């Protein structure tokens, strides 16, 4: 008795092209290749299909965008820690925005592009330095020796 159904054939999964030309870190996803290890290069997809593409200017723009996202996540984290007299609704909305932006940074990191990883870490670090650490405490509360209150948007 034949158990094969017409039109139903089993084919082995295509895990790698196996060409031996440095593509060991790729897997087949439809017709495009997706990196599964960190790589250096401007030819990648970050957040959106086809973006930034192969142009250097668009890659730099994508790096600036990821840096800004990470920096803003730290700004919002600092705001939530310092906002004592803000309503629960506003705090909840800011928290939701912060989490959404943090997830966008995480999704950008899933491109496995080393440049994206570096700018995300630098963005979070500089954001923490400016907004979360006590390095700039003088600018966010204490008056200087002259009695002048030099708060800058804190």
Phi, psi and omega in degrees: 000134183268122182264001180282139176262141180299132177082358182249099178244146179263129175239148181293149179293143179267094182272330183201150179285338175065022182284344179076015181255044176081017181256022181296338181269012182247155169229158180278127175234093185069237180255359181249160180263138177241129180288138177241008173222160178296145178214156175259140176148157182268348181272092180208173175244124182236114177073318184232148180298126178082001181246128010272358180083215184251000182274136182297319180299320179289327176294317178297319177299319178297319178296318178297320179297315179294319176302312181297320178300312181296320179297317180293326176301317179291323176299314181292325176297317179295320179299317181295328179287329185264343184279097180265326185257030180256144183296159181297326180295315180296317179298321179293317178296318178295320178298315178298319178296317180297315180295318178299317178292322177297321177293325176296320176298316179299317179295324176295322178295334180288359171285346180062022176276126183296325178296319178295318178300314182296313182291331176293315179295317179295320178297315177295318182294313179292324176298318177293319179301315183285317189254333188255333182273175180264012180298319182255027182301323180303326182278351186237046173154302186284142175276152180281185186295340180276353181090359180281125180279108186257049176288138180239084175063033180260000000 
